[in-house]
């Protein structure tokens, strides 16, 4: 079975699609806007104290971890609700485990500060 007829492919020539004056202006304005937004440089000022930088990075990372924990909490609640509707004990157990994991991940920073003192 032939999908492409190679003899017809050799004789075809390519042509540009017609582009009007307004389309060319719009394309050039879009390209200029992209270049302006992407290629401009901004000055980044660093903090004078290295510990401040480390603390900011730590807060950012723990914020991401907290967001993941909240997602797991929501997913665990949905899983428990679905298991109660379908009377499935294994799904209910998985839901409670996901809920517990979400709580632990959400409060990971507080748990670590309690452990370390």
Residue pairs with C-beta under 8 A, 6 or more apart in sequence:
19 27
46 53
47 53
47 56
62 108
62 109
65 105
65 108
65 109
66 105
66 106
66 108
66 109
68 105
69 102
69 103
69 104
69 105
69 106
69 107
69 108
70 102
70 106
71 102
72 98
72 99
72 101
72 102
72 105
72 106
73 99
73 102
73 103
73 106
74 102
75 98
75 102
76 95
76 96
76 97
76 98
76 99
76 100
76 101
76 102
77 95
77 99
78 95
79 91
79 94
79 95
79 98
79 99
80 92
80 95
80 96
80 99
81 95
82 91
82 95
83 89
83 91
83 92
83 94
83 95
84 92
104 111
